[in-house]
Amino acid sequence: MGKKNNYTKSELAEVRGSIVHGRGMFATQNIPESTEIIEYLGERIDKEESNRRGHALFDESKETGGAQVYLFTLDDEWDLDGNFEWNTARLVNHSCEPNCEAQIDEELKIWLVALRDIRQGEELSFNYGFDLEDYAKHPCRCGSENCVGYIVAEEYWPKLKKKLKKKKAKAKRKAEKKAEKKAEKERKRVSALKADG
Ligand SMILES: [Zn+2]
């Protein structure tokens, strides 16, 4: 197990209230591109344990309507579970237009690294990189101009956009059918009135 009483610390970032999820991490000074800002701590677990915890979270999400997912893939053998209070970096919010990226180093440590120069006071964010599978469970409110509406890894964005387009078309057809039915009912009512009169 990790360091229970040793919260992740970084001189470069601090926890503050956030408009996105209530809390987030913010740059305490100007940070140059490519800087390792904070380590994403957690417990290293094997795939079997990771699957077990993933399923437990999934069941929980069915009850509560949304579980936070802090499981990271490290390599073919190991994952990292960051769902611990002492992993301060878990408070960094997701964004569709992030200024950080989670990178794994040679020692299988995860670092949030600046994707560009970050100004003092800016909120830090990274793409959580979730699968497409349960996208509907993770709506995104990052507020960025290019927000795709859901927390999904960028590699799945084209597929997601196709799915959403289909969904929208289906909803539109349904609405049209409903309107048609209503109009038909109204026509029948009017002709019945005419027959009566
Ligand atoms: Zn977004």
Boltz pocket constraint, residues with backbone or C-beta under 6 A from the ligand:
constraints:
  - pocket:
      binder: B
      contacts: [[A, 95], [A, 96], [A, 97], [A, 140], [A, 141], [A, 142], [A, 143], [A, 144], [A, 146], [A, 147], [A, 148], [A, 149], [A, 150]]
      max_distance: 6.0
